[in-house]
Amino acid sequence: MNKNVLSASILSADFSRLGEEIHQCEKSGIDWVHIDVMDGHFVPNITMGPFIVETCKRISALPLDVHLMIDNSDEFAGKFINAGASNVSIHFEKNPKAIETLKKIRSSGAHPGIVINPDTDASVLGPFLPYVDMILVMTVFPGYSGQEFIPQTISKIKTVREMIDSLKLDIRLEVDGGMNSQTIHQCAQAGADTFVAASAIFKYGEGIDAGVKALRDALK
């Protein structure tokens, strides 16, 4: 498995300066650009569509880490891959065609991932393990940036890490929500290796460089 990965969620970026801020993330050593897609149905917010993925693809050569928080991910996953997504993660919740969708994501040339919400038990993940390159454990309820980390998710991260390691699988374990210098360290100790950060990067008081450095230092 590769080193720890930092994925910068543009949900907290200044969209009037999106290109500039993504380039600053690149210079600061960010590994991926994270794009949160919300439809106003699966979660109570509406955000970005394929055109934002296309824009980020033109702006940056970094892998685009797309998280679909939408009801009909089976219908739309391909559109985001065509737009340039490197990874496409879909939710277990409200997605009865999840395995079929994960297969389509892989066959379309992207890395498939499965996501579980804070109140979903890790035991549901078993059937999906053969079909994913990544598991995303939400450490807040999806929908809005800037929420506080839910401490009870630490035990779930540990459980998922044990599942991956016991089967000797090459699957990344990503966490998303409430990341800061303290919580990212706790998640890494629990077994996560991929970390989505939004406010801790784009709204860090001393700027993007300092925000990324603080997170990297916490992972050492």
PyMOL commands that place a pseudoatom at each C-alpha (Angstrom):
pseudoatom trace, name=CA, resn=MET, resi=1, chain=A, elem=C, hetatm=0, pos=[0.000, 0.000, 0.000]
pseudoatom trace, name=CA, resn=ASN, resi=2, chain=A, elem=C, hetatm=0, pos=[1.229, 3.492, -0.797]
pseudoatom trace, name=CA, resn=LYS, resi=3, chain=A, elem=C, hetatm=0, pos=[1.864, 6.232, 1.742]
pseudoatom trace, name=CA, resn=ASN, resi=4, chain=A, elem=C, hetatm=0, pos=[-0.847, 8.164, 3.505]
pseudoatom trace, name=CA, resn=VAL, resi=5, chain=A, elem=C, hetatm=0, pos=[-2.931, 10.140, 1.027]
pseudoatom trace, name=CA, resn=LEU, resi=6, chain=A, elem=C, hetatm=0, pos=[-4.372, 13.610, 1.618]
pseudoatom trace, name=CA, resn=SER, resi=7, chain=A, elem=C, hetatm=0, pos=[-7.418, 14.425, -0.521]
pseudoatom trace, name=CA, resn=ALA, resi=8, chain=A, elem=C, hetatm=0, pos=[-8.383, 18.113, -0.555]
pseudoatom trace, name=CA, resn=SER, resi=9, chain=A, elem=C, hetatm=0, pos=[-12.148, 18.599, -0.669]
pseudoatom trace, name=CA, resn=ILE, resi=10, chain=A, elem=C, hetatm=0, pos=[-13.012, 21.601, -2.808]
pseudoatom trace, name=CA, resn=LEU, resi=11, chain=A, elem=C, hetatm=0, pos=[-16.350, 21.851, -0.998]
pseudoatom trace, name=CA, resn=SER, resi=12, chain=A, elem=C, hetatm=0, pos=[-14.633, 24.473, 1.177]
pseudoatom trace, name=CA, resn=ALA, resi=13, chain=A, elem=C, hetatm=0, pos=[-12.689, 26.152, -1.617]
pseudoatom trace, name=CA, resn=ASP, resi=14, chain=A, elem=C, hetatm=0, pos=[-13.263, 29.693, -2.834]
pseudoatom trace, name=CA, resn=PHE, resi=15, chain=A, elem=C, hetatm=0, pos=[-14.834, 28.981, -6.234]
pseudoatom trace, name=CA, resn=SER, resi=16, chain=A, elem=C, hetatm=0, pos=[-13.976, 32.454, -7.478]
pseudoatom trace, name=CA, resn=ARG, resi=17, chain=A, elem=C, hetatm=0, pos=[-10.322, 31.345, -7.139]
pseudoatom trace, name=CA, resn=LEU, resi=18, chain=A, elem=C, hetatm=0, pos=[-10.699, 27.607, -7.697]
pseudoatom trace, name=CA, resn=GLY, resi=19, chain=A, elem=C, hetatm=0, pos=[-7.819, 27.193, -10.125]
pseudoatom trace, name=CA, resn=GLU, resi=20, chain=A, elem=C, hetatm=0, pos=[-5.473, 29.214, -7.933]
pseudoatom trace, name=CA, resn=GLU, resi=21, chain=A, elem=C, hetatm=0, pos=[-6.426, 27.282, -4.805]
pseudoatom trace, name=CA, resn=ILE, resi=22, chain=A, elem=C, hetatm=0, pos=[-6.047, 23.875, -6.468]
pseudoatom trace, name=CA, resn=HIS, resi=23, chain=A, elem=C, hetatm=0, pos=[-2.623, 24.896, -7.791]
pseudoatom trace, name=CA, resn=GLN, resi=24, chain=A, elem=C, hetatm=0, pos=[-1.695, 25.975, -4.260]
pseudoatom trace, name=CA, resn=CYS, resi=25, chain=A, elem=C, hetatm=0, pos=[-2.788, 22.564, -2.989]
pseudoatom trace, name=CA, resn=GLU, resi=26, chain=A, elem=C, hetatm=0, pos=[-0.530, 20.922, -5.569]
pseudoatom trace, name=CA, resn=LYS, resi=27, chain=A, elem=C, hetatm=0, pos=[2.438, 23.000, -4.446]
pseudoatom trace, name=CA, resn=SER, resi=28, chain=A, elem=C, hetatm=0, pos=[1.650, 22.146, -0.818]
pseudoatom trace, name=CA, resn=GLY, resi=29, chain=A, elem=C, hetatm=0, pos=[1.848, 18.414, -1.522]
pseudoatom trace, name=CA, resn=ILE, resi=30, chain=A, elem=C, hetatm=0, pos=[-1.798, 17.372, -1.697]
pseudoatom trace, name=CA, resn=ASP, resi=31, chain=A, elem=C, hetatm=0, pos=[-2.227, 13.964, -3.331]
pseudoatom trace, name=CA, resn=TRP, resi=32, chain=A, elem=C, hetatm=0, pos=[-5.835, 14.031, -4.620]
pseudoatom trace, name=CA, resn=VAL, resi=33, chain=A, elem=C, hetatm=0, pos=[-8.611, 16.525, -5.287]
pseudoatom trace, name=CA, resn=HIS, resi=34, chain=A, elem=C, hetatm=0, pos=[-11.856, 15.436, -3.607]
pseudoatom trace, name=CA, resn=ILE, resi=35, chain=A, elem=C, hetatm=0, pos=[-15.149, 16.378, -5.262]
pseudoatom trace, name=CA, resn=ASP, resi=36, chain=A, elem=C, hetatm=0, pos=[-18.380, 16.015, -3.269]
pseudoatom trace, name=CA, resn=VAL, resi=37, chain=A, elem=C, hetatm=0, pos=[-21.432, 15.500, -5.467]
pseudoatom trace, name=CA, resn=MET, resi=38, chain=A, elem=C, hetatm=0, pos=[-24.819, 16.108, -3.787]
pseudoatom trace, name=CA, resn=ASP, resi=39, chain=A, elem=C, hetatm=0, pos=[-28.241, 16.066, -5.425]
pseudoatom trace, name=CA, resn=GLY, resi=40, chain=A, elem=C, hetatm=0, pos=[-30.510, 17.586, -2.776]
pseudoatom trace, name=CA, resn=HIS, resi=41, chain=A, elem=C, hetatm=0, pos=[-32.268, 14.231, -2.298]
pseudoatom trace, name=CA, resn=PHE, resi=42, chain=A, elem=C, hetatm=0, pos=[-29.731, 11.785, -0.862]
pseudoatom trace, name=CA, resn=VAL, resi=43, chain=A, elem=C, hetatm=0, pos=[-28.459, 14.645, 1.309]
pseudoatom trace, name=CA, resn=PRO, resi=44, chain=A, elem=C, hetatm=0, pos=[-30.093, 18.042, 1.967]
pseudoatom trace, name=CA, resn=ASN, resi=45, chain=A, elem=C, hetatm=0, pos=[-27.677, 20.013, -0.175]
pseudoatom trace, name=CA, resn=ILE, resi=46, chain=A, elem=C, hetatm=0, pos=[-26.893, 20.500, -3.867]
pseudoatom trace, name=CA, resn=THR, resi=47, chain=A, elem=C, hetatm=0, pos=[-23.311, 20.898, -5.017]
pseudoatom trace, name=CA, resn=MET, resi=48, chain=A, elem=C, hetatm=0, pos=[-21.272, 19.873, -8.063]
pseudoatom trace, name=CA, resn=GLY, resi=49, chain=A, elem=C, hetatm=0, pos=[-21.911, 18.036, -11.302]
pseudoatom trace, name=CA, resn=PRO, resi=50, chain=A, elem=C, hetatm=0, pos=[-19.687, 16.517, -14.006]
pseudoatom trace, name=CA, resn=PHE, resi=51, chain=A, elem=C, hetatm=0, pos=[-18.745, 19.962, -15.334]
pseudoatom trace, name=CA, resn=ILE, resi=52, chain=A, elem=C, hetatm=0, pos=[-16.816, 20.654, -12.109]
pseudoatom trace, name=CA, resn=VAL, resi=53, chain=A, elem=C, hetatm=0, pos=[-14.913, 17.393, -12.599]
pseudoatom trace, name=CA, resn=GLU, resi=54, chain=A, elem=C, hetatm=0, pos=[-14.126, 18.480, -16.168]
pseudoatom trace, name=CA, resn=THR, resi=55, chain=A, elem=C, hetatm=0, pos=[-12.930, 21.838, -14.854]
pseudoatom trace, name=CA, resn=CYS, resi=56, chain=A, elem=C, hetatm=0, pos=[-10.683, 20.247, -12.220]
pseudoatom trace, name=CA, resn=LYS, resi=57, chain=A, elem=C, hetatm=0, pos=[-9.296, 17.901, -14.873]
pseudoatom trace, name=CA, resn=ARG, resi=58, chain=A, elem=C, hetatm=0, pos=[-8.245, 20.924, -16.931]
pseudoatom trace, name=CA, resn=ILE, resi=59, chain=A, elem=C, hetatm=0, pos=[-6.818, 22.692, -13.886]
pseudoatom trace, name=CA, resn=SER, resi=60, chain=A, elem=C, hetatm=0, pos=[-4.801, 19.845, -12.388]
pseudoatom trace, name=CA, resn=ALA, resi=61, chain=A, elem=C, hetatm=0, pos=[-3.097, 16.554, -13.148]
pseudoatom trace, name=CA, resn=LEU, resi=62, chain=A, elem=C, hetatm=0, pos=[-3.886, 15.261, -9.652]
pseudoatom trace, name=CA, resn=PRO, resi=63, chain=A, elem=C, hetatm=0, pos=[-6.228, 12.257, -9.342]
pseudoatom trace, name=CA, resn=LEU, resi=64, chain=A, elem=C, hetatm=0, pos=[-9.867, 13.327, -8.925]
pseudoatom trace, name=CA, resn=ASP, resi=65, chain=A, elem=C, hetatm=0, pos=[-11.538, 11.602, -5.984]
pseudoatom trace, name=CA, resn=VAL, resi=66, chain=A, elem=C, hetatm=0, pos=[-15.298, 11.787, -6.612]
pseudoatom trace, name=CA, resn=HIS, resi=67, chain=A, elem=C, hetatm=0, pos=[-17.798, 11.011, -3.842]
pseudoatom trace, name=CA, resn=LEU, resi=68, chain=A, elem=C, hetatm=0, pos=[-21.355, 10.529, -5.106]
pseudoatom trace, name=CA, resn=MET, resi=69, chain=A, elem=C, hetatm=0, pos=[-23.985, 11.443, -2.519]
pseudoatom trace, name=CA, resn=ILE, resi=70, chain=A, elem=C, hetatm=0, pos=[-26.871, 10.952, -4.915]
pseudoatom trace, name=CA, resn=ASP, resi=71, chain=A, elem=C, hetatm=0, pos=[-29.875, 8.656, -5.210]
pseudoatom trace, name=CA, resn=ASN, resi=72, chain=A, elem=C, hetatm=0, pos=[-29.140, 7.314, -8.686]
pseudoatom trace, name=CA, resn=SER, resi=73, chain=A, elem=C, hetatm=0, pos=[-25.396, 6.729, -8.710]
pseudoatom trace, name=CA, resn=ASP, resi=74, chain=A, elem=C, hetatm=0, pos=[-25.892, 3.783, -11.064]
pseudoatom trace, name=CA, resn=GLU, resi=75, chain=A, elem=C, hetatm=0, pos=[-27.142, 6.183, -13.720]
pseudoatom trace, name=CA, resn=PHE, resi=76, chain=A, elem=C, hetatm=0, pos=[-24.595, 8.965, -13.218]
pseudoatom trace, name=CA, resn=ALA, resi=77, chain=A, elem=C, hetatm=0, pos=[-21.301, 7.267, -12.273]
pseudoatom trace, name=CA, resn=GLY, resi=78, chain=A, elem=C, hetatm=0, pos=[-20.302, 6.907, -15.907]
pseudoatom trace, name=CA, resn=LYS, resi=79, chain=A, elem=C, hetatm=0, pos=[-20.825, 10.615, -16.564]
pseudoatom trace, name=CA, resn=PHE, resi=80, chain=A, elem=C, hetatm=0, pos=[-18.323, 11.502, -13.852]
pseudoatom trace, name=CA, resn=ILE, resi=81, chain=A, elem=C, hetatm=0, pos=[-15.798, 8.982, -15.160]
pseudoatom trace, name=CA, resn=ASN, resi=82, chain=A, elem=C, hetatm=0, pos=[-16.152, 10.441, -18.659]
pseudoatom trace, name=CA, resn=ALA, resi=83, chain=A, elem=C, hetatm=0, pos=[-15.578, 13.877, -17.138]
pseudoatom trace, name=CA, resn=GLY, resi=84, chain=A, elem=C, hetatm=0, pos=[-12.250, 12.730, -15.683]
pseudoatom trace, name=CA, resn=ALA, resi=85, chain=A, elem=C, hetatm=0, pos=[-12.859, 11.072, -12.302]
pseudoatom trace, name=CA, resn=SER, resi=86, chain=A, elem=C, hetatm=0, pos=[-10.045, 8.791, -11.148]
pseudoatom trace, name=CA, resn=ASN, resi=87, chain=A, elem=C, hetatm=0, pos=[-11.956, 7.333, -8.191]
pseudoatom trace, name=CA, resn=VAL, resi=88, chain=A, elem=C, hetatm=0, pos=[-15.731, 7.098, -7.874]
pseudoatom trace, name=CA, resn=SER, resi=89, chain=A, elem=C, hetatm=0, pos=[-17.163, 6.185, -4.471]
pseudoatom trace, name=CA, resn=ILE, resi=90, chain=A, elem=C, hetatm=0, pos=[-20.845, 5.380, -3.992]
pseudoatom trace, name=CA, resn=HIS, resi=91, chain=A, elem=C, hetatm=0, pos=[-22.911, 4.899, -0.866]
pseudoatom trace, name=CA, resn=PHE, resi=92, chain=A, elem=C, hetatm=0, pos=[-24.149, 1.623, 0.538]
pseudoatom trace, name=CA, resn=GLU, resi=93, chain=A, elem=C, hetatm=0, pos=[-27.234, 3.436, 1.758]
pseudoatom trace, name=CA, resn=LYS, resi=94, chain=A, elem=C, hetatm=0, pos=[-30.202, 3.705, -0.618]
pseudoatom trace, name=CA, resn=ASN, resi=95, chain=A, elem=C, hetatm=0, pos=[-28.263, 2.010, -3.409]
pseudoatom trace, name=CA, resn=PRO, resi=96, chain=A, elem=C, hetatm=0, pos=[-29.715, -1.456, -4.134]
pseudoatom trace, name=CA, resn=LYS, resi=97, chain=A, elem=C, hetatm=0, pos=[-27.618, -1.763, -7.320]
pseudoatom trace, name=CA, resn=ALA, resi=98, chain=A, elem=C, hetatm=0, pos=[-24.332, -0.975, -5.589]
pseudoatom trace, name=CA, resn=ILE, resi=99, chain=A, elem=C, hetatm=0, pos=[-22.386, -4.069, -6.677]
pseudoatom trace, name=CA, resn=GLU, resi=100, chain=A, elem=C, hetatm=0, pos=[-23.517, -3.669, -10.275]
pseudoatom trace, name=CA, resn=THR, resi=101, chain=A, elem=C, hetatm=0, pos=[-22.523, -0.008, -10.174]
pseudoatom trace, name=CA, resn=LEU, resi=102, chain=A, elem=C, hetatm=0, pos=[-19.105, -0.802, -8.678]
pseudoatom trace, name=CA, resn=LYS, resi=103, chain=A, elem=C, hetatm=0, pos=[-18.467, -3.289, -11.491]
pseudoatom trace, name=CA, resn=LYS, resi=104, chain=A, elem=C, hetatm=0, pos=[-19.376, -0.638, -14.069]
pseudoatom trace, name=CA, resn=ILE, resi=105, chain=A, elem=C, hetatm=0, pos=[-17.062, 1.894, -12.436]
pseudoatom trace, name=CA, resn=ARG, resi=106, chain=A, elem=C, hetatm=0, pos=[-14.120, -0.500, -12.666]
pseudoatom trace, name=CA, resn=SER, resi=107, chain=A, elem=C, hetatm=0, pos=[-14.897, -1.567, -16.219]
pseudoatom trace, name=CA, resn=SER, resi=108, chain=A, elem=C, hetatm=0, pos=[-15.082, 2.111, -17.195]
pseudoatom trace, name=CA, resn=GLY, resi=109, chain=A, elem=C, hetatm=0, pos=[-11.516, 2.676, -16.011]
pseudoatom trace, name=CA, resn=ALA, resi=110, chain=A, elem=C, hetatm=0, pos=[-11.939, 4.271, -12.583]
pseudoatom trace, name=CA, resn=HIS, resi=111, chain=A, elem=C, hetatm=0, pos=[-11.261, 2.967, -9.086]
pseudoatom trace, name=CA, resn=PRO, resi=112, chain=A, elem=C, hetatm=0, pos=[-14.512, 1.972, -7.329]
pseudoatom trace, name=CA, resn=GLY, resi=113, chain=A, elem=C, hetatm=0, pos=[-15.203, 2.767, -3.690]
pseudoatom trace, name=CA, resn=ILE, resi=114, chain=A, elem=C, hetatm=0, pos=[-18.021, 2.048, -1.238]
pseudoatom trace, name=CA, resn=VAL, resi=115, chain=A, elem=C, hetatm=0, pos=[-19.096, 4.557, 1.418]
pseudoatom trace, name=CA, resn=ILE, resi=116, chain=A, elem=C, hetatm=0, pos=[-20.887, 4.050, 4.723]
pseudoatom trace, name=CA, resn=ASN, resi=117, chain=A, elem=C, hetatm=0, pos=[-22.506, 6.708, 6.899]
pseudoatom trace, name=CA, resn=PRO, resi=118, chain=A, elem=C, hetatm=0, pos=[-21.735, 7.116, 10.629]
pseudoatom trace, name=CA, resn=ASP, resi=119, chain=A, elem=C, hetatm=0, pos=[-24.841, 5.154, 11.648]
pseudoatom trace, name=CA, resn=THR, resi=120, chain=A, elem=C, hetatm=0, pos=[-24.219, 2.228, 9.255]
pseudoatom trace, name=CA, resn=ASP, resi=121, chain=A, elem=C, hetatm=0, pos=[-22.557, -0.832, 10.763]
pseudoatom trace, name=CA, resn=ALA, resi=122, chain=A, elem=C, hetatm=0, pos=[-19.278, -1.984, 9.233]
pseudoatom trace, name=CA, resn=SER, resi=123, chain=A, elem=C, hetatm=0, pos=[-20.660, -5.514, 8.893]
pseudoatom trace, name=CA, resn=VAL, resi=124, chain=A, elem=C, hetatm=0, pos=[-22.566, -4.473, 5.741]
pseudoatom trace, name=CA, resn=LEU, resi=125, chain=A, elem=C, hetatm=0, pos=[-19.281, -4.121, 3.854]
pseudoatom trace, name=CA, resn=GLY, resi=126, chain=A, elem=C, hetatm=0, pos=[-18.519, -7.829, 3.493]
pseudoatom trace, name=CA, resn=PRO, resi=127, chain=A, elem=C, hetatm=0, pos=[-20.241, -8.454, 0.125]
pseudoatom trace, name=CA, resn=PHE, resi=128, chain=A, elem=C, hetatm=0, pos=[-18.599, -5.389, -1.443]
pseudoatom trace, name=CA, resn=LEU, resi=129, chain=A, elem=C, hetatm=0, pos=[-14.964, -6.155, -0.650]
pseudoatom trace, name=CA, resn=PRO, resi=130, chain=A, elem=C, hetatm=0, pos=[-14.232, -8.049, -3.899]
pseudoatom trace, name=CA, resn=TYR, resi=131, chain=A, elem=C, hetatm=0, pos=[-15.470, -5.104, -5.957]
pseudoatom trace, name=CA, resn=VAL, resi=132, chain=A, elem=C, hetatm=0, pos=[-13.767, -2.072, -4.414]
pseudoatom trace, name=CA, resn=ASP, resi=133, chain=A, elem=C, hetatm=0, pos=[-10.374, -0.388, -4.288]
pseudoatom trace, name=CA, resn=MET, resi=134, chain=A, elem=C, hetatm=0, pos=[-11.411, 1.864, -1.420]
pseudoatom trace, name=CA, resn=ILE, resi=135, chain=A, elem=C, hetatm=0, pos=[-13.767, 2.009, 1.558]
pseudoatom trace, name=CA, resn=LEU, resi=136, chain=A, elem=C, hetatm=0, pos=[-14.830, 5.449, 2.765]
pseudoatom trace, name=CA, resn=VAL, resi=137, chain=A, elem=C, hetatm=0, pos=[-16.003, 5.705, 6.368]
pseudoatom trace, name=CA, resn=MET, resi=138, chain=A, elem=C, hetatm=0, pos=[-17.896, 8.940, 6.910]
pseudoatom trace, name=CA, resn=THR, resi=139, chain=A, elem=C, hetatm=0, pos=[-16.925, 10.550, 10.210]
pseudoatom trace, name=CA, resn=VAL, resi=140, chain=A, elem=C, hetatm=0, pos=[-19.741, 13.111, 9.921]
pseudoatom trace, name=CA, resn=PHE, resi=141, chain=A, elem=C, hetatm=0, pos=[-23.156, 12.817, 8.319]
pseudoatom trace, name=CA, resn=PRO, resi=142, chain=A, elem=C, hetatm=0, pos=[-22.757, 13.797, 4.675]
pseudoatom trace, name=CA, resn=GLY, resi=143, chain=A, elem=C, hetatm=0, pos=[-24.120, 17.027, 3.323]
pseudoatom trace, name=CA, resn=TYR, resi=144, chain=A, elem=C, hetatm=0, pos=[-22.126, 19.986, 4.619]
pseudoatom trace, name=CA, resn=SER, resi=145, chain=A, elem=C, hetatm=0, pos=[-18.513, 20.967, 5.177]
pseudoatom trace, name=CA, resn=GLY, resi=146, chain=A, elem=C, hetatm=0, pos=[-17.313, 22.155, 8.592]
pseudoatom trace, name=CA, resn=GLN, resi=147, chain=A, elem=C, hetatm=0, pos=[-19.127, 19.621, 10.791]
pseudoatom trace, name=CA, resn=GLU, resi=148, chain=A, elem=C, hetatm=0, pos=[-17.579, 18.278, 13.981]
pseudoatom trace, name=CA, resn=PHE, resi=149, chain=A, elem=C, hetatm=0, pos=[-15.946, 14.852, 13.927]
pseudoatom trace, name=CA, resn=ILE, resi=150, chain=A, elem=C, hetatm=0, pos=[-18.039, 12.035, 15.447]
pseudoatom trace, name=CA, resn=PRO, resi=151, chain=A, elem=C, hetatm=0, pos=[-15.736, 10.252, 17.948]
pseudoatom trace, name=CA, resn=GLN, resi=152, chain=A, elem=C, hetatm=0, pos=[-17.757, 7.014, 17.884]
pseudoatom trace, name=CA, resn=THR, resi=153, chain=A, elem=C, hetatm=0, pos=[-16.597, 6.394, 14.304]
pseudoatom trace, name=CA, resn=ILE, resi=154, chain=A, elem=C, hetatm=0, pos=[-13.079, 5.566, 15.517]
pseudoatom trace, name=CA, resn=SER, resi=155, chain=A, elem=C, hetatm=0, pos=[-14.150, 2.066, 16.540]
pseudoatom trace, name=CA, resn=LYS, resi=156, chain=A, elem=C, hetatm=0, pos=[-15.687, 1.535, 13.093]
pseudoatom trace, name=CA, resn=ILE, resi=157, chain=A, elem=C, hetatm=0, pos=[-12.447, 2.558, 11.394]
pseudoatom trace, name=CA, resn=LYS, resi=158, chain=A, elem=C, hetatm=0, pos=[-10.604, -0.018, 13.500]
pseudoatom trace, name=CA, resn=THR, resi=159, chain=A, elem=C, hetatm=0, pos=[-13.133, -2.687, 12.552]
pseudoatom trace, name=CA, resn=VAL, resi=160, chain=A, elem=C, hetatm=0, pos=[-12.847, -1.929, 8.835]
pseudoatom trace, name=CA, resn=ARG, resi=161, chain=A, elem=C, hetatm=0, pos=[-9.049, -2.000, 9.052]
pseudoatom trace, name=CA, resn=GLU, resi=162, chain=A, elem=C, hetatm=0, pos=[-9.232, -5.419, 10.686]
pseudoatom trace, name=CA, resn=MET, resi=163, chain=A, elem=C, hetatm=0, pos=[-11.542, -6.648, 7.910]
pseudoatom trace, name=CA, resn=ILE, resi=164, chain=A, elem=C, hetatm=0, pos=[-9.138, -5.472, 5.200]
pseudoatom trace, name=CA, resn=ASP, resi=165, chain=A, elem=C, hetatm=0, pos=[-6.028, -6.829, 6.891]
pseudoatom trace, name=CA, resn=SER, resi=166, chain=A, elem=C, hetatm=0, pos=[-7.533, -10.190, 7.833]
pseudoatom trace, name=CA, resn=LEU, resi=167, chain=A, elem=C, hetatm=0, pos=[-8.250, -10.875, 4.166]
pseudoatom trace, name=CA, resn=LYS, resi=168, chain=A, elem=C, hetatm=0, pos=[-4.934, -9.363, 3.007]
pseudoatom trace, name=CA, resn=LEU, resi=169, chain=A, elem=C, hetatm=0, pos=[-6.740, -7.029, 0.623]
pseudoatom trace, name=CA, resn=ASP, resi=170, chain=A, elem=C, hetatm=0, pos=[-5.187, -4.048, -1.163]
pseudoatom trace, name=CA, resn=ILE, resi=171, chain=A, elem=C, hetatm=0, pos=[-8.007, -1.647, -0.311]
pseudoatom trace, name=CA, resn=ARG, resi=172, chain=A, elem=C, hetatm=0, pos=[-7.566, 1.930, 0.815]
pseudoatom trace, name=CA, resn=LEU, resi=173, chain=A, elem=C, hetatm=0, pos=[-9.396, 3.056, 3.954]
pseudoatom trace, name=CA, resn=GLU, resi=174, chain=A, elem=C, hetatm=0, pos=[-10.541, 6.642, 3.559]
pseudoatom trace, name=CA, resn=VAL, resi=175, chain=A, elem=C, hetatm=0, pos=[-12.150, 8.898, 6.160]
pseudoatom trace, name=CA, resn=ASP, resi=176, chain=A, elem=C, hetatm=0, pos=[-14.086, 12.087, 5.543]
pseudoatom trace, name=CA, resn=GLY, resi=177, chain=A, elem=C, hetatm=0, pos=[-15.501, 14.654, 7.943]
pseudoatom trace, name=CA, resn=GLY, resi=178, chain=A, elem=C, hetatm=0, pos=[-14.214, 16.917, 10.690]
pseudoatom trace, name=CA, resn=MET, resi=179, chain=A, elem=C, hetatm=0, pos=[-10.539, 16.376, 9.884]
pseudoatom trace, name=CA, resn=ASN, resi=180, chain=A, elem=C, hetatm=0, pos=[-8.029, 18.492, 11.768]
pseudoatom trace, name=CA, resn=SER, resi=181, chain=A, elem=C, hetatm=0, pos=[-4.620, 17.869, 13.314]
pseudoatom trace, name=CA, resn=GLN, resi=182, chain=A, elem=C, hetatm=0, pos=[-6.128, 15.952, 16.227]
pseudoatom trace, name=CA, resn=THR, resi=183, chain=A, elem=C, hetatm=0, pos=[-8.765, 13.886, 14.458]
pseudoatom trace, name=CA, resn=ILE, resi=184, chain=A, elem=C, hetatm=0, pos=[-6.570, 12.959, 11.493]
pseudoatom trace, name=CA, resn=HIS, resi=185, chain=A, elem=C, hetatm=0, pos=[-4.031, 11.519, 13.944]
pseudoatom trace, name=CA, resn=GLN, resi=186, chain=A, elem=C, hetatm=0, pos=[-6.754, 9.529, 15.717]
pseudoatom trace, name=CA, resn=CYS, resi=187, chain=A, elem=C, hetatm=0, pos=[-8.031, 8.155, 12.410]
pseudoatom trace, name=CA, resn=ALA, resi=188, chain=A, elem=C, hetatm=0, pos=[-4.534, 7.175, 11.309]
pseudoatom trace, name=CA, resn=GLN, resi=189, chain=A, elem=C, hetatm=0, pos=[-3.960, 5.398, 14.613]
pseudoatom trace, name=CA, resn=ALA, resi=190, chain=A, elem=C, hetatm=0, pos=[-7.222, 3.518, 14.045]
pseudoatom trace, name=CA, resn=GLY, resi=191, chain=A, elem=C, hetatm=0, pos=[-6.039, 2.330, 10.628]
pseudoatom trace, name=CA, resn=ALA, resi=192, chain=A, elem=C, hetatm=0, pos=[-7.107, 4.893, 8.023]
pseudoatom trace, name=CA, resn=ASP, resi=193, chain=A, elem=C, hetatm=0, pos=[-4.605, 5.676, 5.271]
pseudoatom trace, name=CA, resn=THR, resi=194, chain=A, elem=C, hetatm=0, pos=[-6.525, 8.186, 3.131]
pseudoatom trace, name=CA, resn=PHE, resi=195, chain=A, elem=C, hetatm=0, pos=[-7.899, 11.439, 4.536]
pseudoatom trace, name=CA, resn=VAL, resi=196, chain=A, elem=C, hetatm=0, pos=[-10.343, 13.959, 3.109]
pseudoatom trace, name=CA, resn=ALA, resi=197, chain=A, elem=C, hetatm=0, pos=[-9.966, 17.477, 4.473]
pseudoatom trace, name=CA, resn=ALA, resi=198, chain=A, elem=C, hetatm=0, pos=[-11.919, 20.563, 3.484]
pseudoatom trace, name=CA, resn=SER, resi=199, chain=A, elem=C, hetatm=0, pos=[-12.017, 23.415, 6.018]
pseudoatom trace, name=CA, resn=ALA, resi=200, chain=A, elem=C, hetatm=0, pos=[-8.717, 22.266, 7.543]
pseudoatom trace, name=CA, resn=ILE, resi=201, chain=A, elem=C, hetatm=0, pos=[-7.065, 23.080, 4.207]
pseudoatom trace, name=CA, resn=PHE, resi=202, chain=A, elem=C, hetatm=0, pos=[-9.048, 25.772, 2.428]
pseudoatom trace, name=CA, resn=LYS, resi=203, chain=A, elem=C, hetatm=0, pos=[-10.164, 27.724, 5.491]
pseudoatom trace, name=CA, resn=TYR, resi=204, chain=A, elem=C, hetatm=0, pos=[-7.078, 27.254, 7.645]
pseudoatom trace, name=CA, resn=GLY, resi=205, chain=A, elem=C, hetatm=0, pos=[-6.264, 30.565, 9.316]
pseudoatom trace, name=CA, resn=GLU, resi=206, chain=A, elem=C, hetatm=0, pos=[-2.666, 30.736, 8.081]
pseudoatom trace, name=CA, resn=GLY, resi=207, chain=A, elem=C, hetatm=0, pos=[-3.423, 29.598, 4.544]
pseudoatom trace, name=CA, resn=ILE, resi=208, chain=A, elem=C, hetatm=0, pos=[-3.420, 26.421, 2.476]
pseudoatom trace, name=CA, resn=ASP, resi=209, chain=A, elem=C, hetatm=0, pos=[0.307, 25.686, 2.850]
pseudoatom trace, name=CA, resn=ALA, resi=210, chain=A, elem=C, hetatm=0, pos=[0.133, 25.858, 6.624]
pseudoatom trace, name=CA, resn=GLY, resi=211, chain=A, elem=C, hetatm=0, pos=[-3.065, 23.804, 6.727]
pseudoatom trace, name=CA, resn=VAL, resi=212, chain=A, elem=C, hetatm=0, pos=[-1.564, 20.999, 4.665]
pseudoatom trace, name=CA, resn=LYS, resi=213, chain=A, elem=C, hetatm=0, pos=[1.635, 21.066, 6.732]
pseudoatom trace, name=CA, resn=ALA, resi=214, chain=A, elem=C, hetatm=0, pos=[-0.343, 20.811, 9.972]
pseudoatom trace, name=CA, resn=LEU, resi=215, chain=A, elem=C, hetatm=0, pos=[-2.162, 17.739, 8.705]
pseudoatom trace, name=CA, resn=ARG, resi=216, chain=A, elem=C, hetatm=0, pos=[1.039, 16.131, 7.380]
pseudoatom trace, name=CA, resn=ASP, resi=217, chain=A, elem=C, hetatm=0, pos=[2.801, 16.771, 10.685]
pseudoatom trace, name=CA, resn=ALA, resi=218, chain=A, elem=C, hetatm=0, pos=[-0.063, 15.109, 12.536]
pseudoatom trace, name=CA, resn=LEU, resi=219, chain=A, elem=C, hetatm=0, pos=[0.361, 11.997, 10.383]
pseudoatom trace, name=CA, resn=LYS, resi=220, chain=A, elem=C, hetatm=0, pos=[4.080, 11.606, 11.175]
for i in range(1, 220): cmd.bond("trace and resi %d" % i, "trace and resi %d" % (i + 1))
show_as sticks, trace
zoom trace
